[in-house]
Amino acid sequence: MMKRVATWAFYAIGALAIAYLALHAYAMFTGQPIVPGDPIHIFRKPDAPSYS
């Protein structure tokens, strides 16, 4: 009985891990694409002056 419960728990944890990885991959592929040469806008104010 305990072996069967452990097997189902192992399968459930594996299914949760696969679902998490699939969700992470979906978020990565549907997010903003990373373009080489594009400046990073994380800490830049929208109204900051451009010095280039």
Sine and cosine of phi, psi and omega as CSV:
sin_phi,cos_phi,sin_psi,cos_psi,sin_omega,cos_omega
0.00,0.00,-0.73,0.69,-0.02,-1.00
-0.92,0.39,-0.54,0.84,0.03,-1.00
-0.91,0.41,-0.62,0.78,0.03,-1.00
-0.92,0.40,-0.66,0.75,0.04,-1.00
-0.90,0.43,-0.67,0.74,0.02,-1.00
-0.90,0.43,-0.62,0.78,0.03,-1.00
-0.90,0.44,-0.71,0.70,0.01,-1.00
-0.91,0.41,-0.59,0.81,0.05,-1.00
-0.91,0.42,-0.65,0.76,0.04,-1.00
-0.89,0.46,-0.70,0.72,0.03,-1.00
-0.90,0.44,-0.64,0.77,-0.01,-1.00
-0.91,0.41,-0.68,0.73,0.02,-1.00
-0.91,0.41,-0.64,0.76,0.05,-1.00
-0.90,0.44,-0.65,0.76,0.02,-1.00
-0.91,0.41,-0.64,0.77,0.05,-1.00
-0.90,0.43,-0.64,0.77,0.01,-1.00
-0.91,0.42,-0.67,0.74,0.01,-1.00
-0.92,0.40,-0.64,0.77,0.04,-1.00
-0.90,0.44,-0.65,0.76,0.03,-1.00
-0.90,0.43,-0.69,0.73,0.02,-1.00
-0.91,0.42,-0.61,0.79,0.04,-1.00
-0.91,0.41,-0.66,0.75,0.03,-1.00
-0.91,0.42,-0.64,0.77,0.02,-1.00
-0.90,0.43,-0.68,0.73,0.02,-1.00
-0.91,0.43,-0.64,0.77,0.04,-1.00
-0.88,0.47,-0.68,0.73,0.01,-1.00
-0.91,0.40,-0.59,0.80,0.01,-1.00
-0.92,0.38,-0.68,0.73,-0.09,-1.00
-0.98,0.18,-0.35,0.94,0.00,-1.00
-0.99,-0.17,-0.04,1.00,0.01,-1.00
-0.98,0.18,-0.18,-0.98,0.03,-1.00
-0.93,0.38,0.75,-0.66,0.04,-1.00
-0.94,0.33,0.56,-0.83,0.03,-1.00
-1.00,0.03,0.90,-0.44,-0.03,-1.00
-0.97,-0.25,0.81,-0.59,0.03,-1.00
-0.88,0.47,0.72,-0.70,0.00,-1.00
1.00,-0.01,-0.17,0.99,0.02,-1.00
-0.98,0.19,0.77,-0.63,-0.03,-1.00
-0.92,0.39,0.44,-0.90,0.03,-1.00
-0.99,0.14,0.79,-0.61,-0.08,-1.00
-0.95,-0.30,0.36,0.93,-0.09,-1.00
-0.94,0.35,-0.76,0.65,-0.09,-1.00
-0.95,-0.30,0.18,0.98,-0.04,-1.00
-1.00,-0.07,0.74,-0.67,0.06,-1.00
-0.96,0.29,0.59,-0.81,0.01,-1.00
-0.90,0.44,-0.52,0.85,-0.05,-1.00
-0.99,-0.14,0.27,0.96,0.02,-1.00
-0.95,0.31,0.56,-0.83,-0.01,-1.00
-0.94,0.33,0.50,-0.87,0.03,-1.00
-0.99,-0.12,0.84,-0.55,-0.05,-1.00
-0.99,-0.14,0.11,0.99,-0.02,-1.00
-1.00,-0.06,0.00,0.00,0.00,0.00
